[in-house]
């Protein structure tokens, strides 16, 4: 009996490995092609009718041409500044709101929580007109804050924080209350030290969303000097729509920071989801 079972287990393992490998290749192929084009000279990949998967000579000329022709360093700085500020505010608001909905009893807490979750099904295009009028009315149009403030609260971050904090043993909270601690002291001394994986997930998700946000910054920012990288990529495509090397080099500049961030912090990202009960 053990022989057929072992053979079946081996076949299942091989099948899973093949499926994972195929999915991995499909995922990596566009990134590989972007990398190959970014470090190729013009026309080399298809030169002479021959399809080449990697350039004969790796060159940085596309990257240097992008930095010389466009204010990429300024756009990169704008993306970093906006993403960092949005992430800090989002993490703070998500943690505080998650604790409130998980451990505080107040009127209409459940309906308010589900109303907040209901905003997840609303596409951003539905609220853009109202959001634009609010930003203009506050005098923020054309500034960094026009992008930062509307992005500084996350319904999914609230949900994730609440689920995570519901998993904190109530015995710890009750022991703190017996010692005379109030809600702020409990949050600061008990909840926050246990929320490292949650903070990592919230920070990465907020960074990724803010870094790749395109539609709203395109509307809210007017000056070229305030553009972020996604808007800059659209601007570059309009100026050099046939320069595929420069386009791919710019796209690579946009992709690499988030890819490296995920590679370095993926264990905290996975741990945060596991602790919050999200499968």
C-alpha positions, 0 to 999 in steps of 0.5 A: 500500500505504501508504494502506490501512495508514495508514487501518487504523492510524488506525481502530485508533487511533480504536478504542483512543481510544474504548475508553480514553475509555469506560473512563475515563468509567466509572471517573470517573463514581462519583467525579464523582457523589460530588463532586456530592452532597458539595457539594449541599444536601439534596434538590437533586440530585433536587429536584422530580423533576428529575435534576441532574448538578451542584448549582445552588449549591456548598456546604460545608455537608455537609463542615462538618456532618460535622466538627461532628458527628463527630470526623473530624479525630481519625479522619483523624489516626489514619489518617495515623499508622497508614498512615505507620508501617505504610508505613515498616516495610513498606518497610524489611522489604520492601527487606531481605527482597528483597535477602536473597532476591535476593542472599544464598545461604542454606538453604531460601531458595527454599522460604521465598520460595514459602511467603511468596508462598503467603500472598497467596492467603489471605484475611484472614478465614482468619487473623483468629481466630488473629491476634486471639488473638495480639494479645490475648495480647501485650496489644495489643488496642485499641491502634494497634499491634494494627493496625500490627504485623500489617500491617507485612509484605507478601508482594507487597512482598517479591516486588516488591523481589526482582524489582527487585533481581534486575535490578540489574547483578551487576557493581556488586555484584561491584565493591563486594565487590572493594573490601571491602564487606560485604552491609550496605555493598552494600545501603546504598551500592549497592542503596538509591541505585538503589531510588528507584522501588521505594521509591515503589511500595512506599510508595504500595501500603502507604499505600493498603492501610493507608489503606483497611483496614477489616475488621481495624481494625474488630476490633482497635480498641475506642475511638471515638477510635482509629477510622480513616476507613473505620470512621468512615464505617461509624459515620456511616452508622449514625448518619445513614443517610439523609444522603447529602450528609454520607456523600458528604462523608465519603467524599470526605475519605477518597478525596482524600488517596490520589488526590492522592498518586497524581497527584503520584507516578504517574511513580515508581509506573509506573517502579517497576513497569517496573523490577521486570519487572511488566507 
